Amino acid sequence: MRDEILAVDGGNSVLPASIEYKWPKLRADWRDCVLGQLDSGKLSIYDRSGVVADFEDSWSKLLDIEFSLVTSSGTAALHSAFYGIGLGPGDEVLCPTYTFFATAVPLLQLGALPVLVDCKPDGSFDAELAADLVTERTKAIVVTHMWGLPCEMTAILALADRYGLDVVEDCSHAHGARYRGRPVGAFGSAGAWSLQTQKIIAAGEGGVLATGRRDVYDRAQLLGHFNKRAVREMDTEGPLYRYATTGLGLKYRAHPLGVAFAAGQIAELPQWIDAKQDYANRIAEYFQRIDGVRALTMSTAERTSAHYALLFEVDPEVVEGGRDWLVRACNAEGIGDVDVPKATSPLHTLEVFQDPVSPVVKYDKECIRSSYPVADRLAARTFKISVPCAPRGHEDEDDRYLEAVRLVTEKIADHLSRQDGRSLRHSPL
């Protein structure tokens, strides 16, 4: 029958229309927060007050950490974190090659050099490999909790302690993720999150830095929150307070309308992370019915993933055409959310890391000092898919998305199973 033929081969798609997981949801109470802020007339907030203070207080409470600082983007939060821990020209930072490039590019603004490290098979930072790349110039480690799965922070902190290094956590995929029961972002000298529109806590654009260190908090303010905020918030006895009025030439304030939209989401984050565990388990079950497909970023007893996305590996020796064919097949059947994470191409494949340049220094060392077989394998063999979180009022919508995933994967698995059966029946003795 034609309906049994995959859509990628000319058959009818199993879904009546293509679907993608829509985020963020446009719930009435979040819309009211934005309209309330608009009505207040406070479209710029120059100090730590109003919705900015509300967001930061909620964020600090969520993490059980003293200081939070809202920024204009996750990239700005990372730049602030790197400046906050005192990085500058000549310093080296151990950095994952398997990450989004914004994890490392802000280092170039400071004249610090990212030294790229290969990853573990699940995409997380490999502390053992990083240890081999420590030099007398190494001052810090930055890790990314990729796709929401926490890195193994015990090993990373042990490495940092051994060599006296700061640790910065890029948590842009990992809002609400936990390692051994503790929120990620609260382990190192600073954590940084993106609040971009696709992130779990979404402001449209924005970011947030969190730290337990007063010196990091003050330096981060000085970098991008000059005048009213810095004057009121920085330690008046600190060595840099005399620059609080002017700051250092950047402005990293967030837009209050975006902060207002995101602020109401924070209280619901723990429930969303719980819901994501169930959705991720079921999506993994559906895809793993296809021989040769394996989920890589599932939660474990110690590592509760935020499941920003679920990453799968496809064995090209089992699935003819490999990852690329399977992505096309899923898209043709109607799931647009199955895709290849091109923006997270390993950093060692990008020009700016192959031949690094900085606006403040000329580099005399290289970012690339080893091979990266695990990251290269992930780049060649993996795809990702969104994981719902069933926010209040949208549970049925998320269940329909899950059912669509079930129908598509079931059709593809059955098709490949029949193909394998025919191959066996016709194989020569």
Secondary structure as GFF3:
##gff-version 3
##sequence-region A 1 429
A	DSSP	three_ten_helix	2	4	.	.	.	ID=ss1
A	DSSP	three_ten_helix	7	9	.	.	.	ID=ss2
A	DSSP	alpha_helix	28	40	.	.	.	ID=ss3
A	DSSP	alpha_helix	50	63	.	.	.	ID=ss4
A	DSSP	beta_strand	67	71	.	.	.	ID=ss5
A	DSSP	alpha_helix	74	84	.	.	.	ID=ss6
A	DSSP	beta_strand	92	96	.	.	.	ID=ss7
A	DSSP	three_ten_helix	101	103	.	.	.	ID=ss8
A	DSSP	alpha_helix	106	110	.	.	.	ID=ss9
A	DSSP	beta_strand	113	117	.	.	.	ID=ss10
A	DSSP	alpha_helix	127	131	.	.	.	ID=ss11
A	DSSP	beta_strand	138	144	.	.	.	ID=ss12
A	DSSP	three_ten_helix	146	148	.	.	.	ID=ss13
A	DSSP	alpha_helix	153	163	.	.	.	ID=ss14
A	DSSP	beta_strand	166	170	.	.	.	ID=ss15
A	DSSP	beta_strand	178	179	.	.	.	ID=ss16
A	DSSP	beta_strand	182	183	.	.	.	ID=ss17
A	DSSP	beta_strand	190	194	.	.	.	ID=ss18
A	DSSP	beta_strand	207	211	.	.	.	ID=ss19
A	DSSP	alpha_helix	214	224	.	.	.	ID=ss20
A	DSSP	alpha_helix	228	233	.	.	.	ID=ss21
A	DSSP	three_ten_helix	241	243	.	.	.	ID=ss22
A	DSSP	alpha_helix	256	263	.	.	.	ID=ss23
A	DSSP	three_ten_helix	266	268	.	.	.	ID=ss24
A	DSSP	alpha_helix	269	287	.	.	.	ID=ss25
A	DSSP	beta_strand	293	295	.	.	.	ID=ss26
A	DSSP	beta_strand	303	304	.	.	.	ID=ss27
A	DSSP	beta_strand	310	314	.	.	.	ID=ss28
A	DSSP	alpha_helix	322	333	.	.	.	ID=ss29
A	DSSP	three_ten_helix	342	344	.	.	.	ID=ss30
A	DSSP	three_ten_helix	347	349	.	.	.	ID=ss31
A	DSSP	alpha_helix	351	354	.	.	.	ID=ss32
A	DSSP	alpha_helix	373	381	.	.	.	ID=ss33
A	DSSP	beta_strand	382	385	.	.	.	ID=ss34
A	DSSP	alpha_helix	395	426	.	.	.	ID=ss35
###
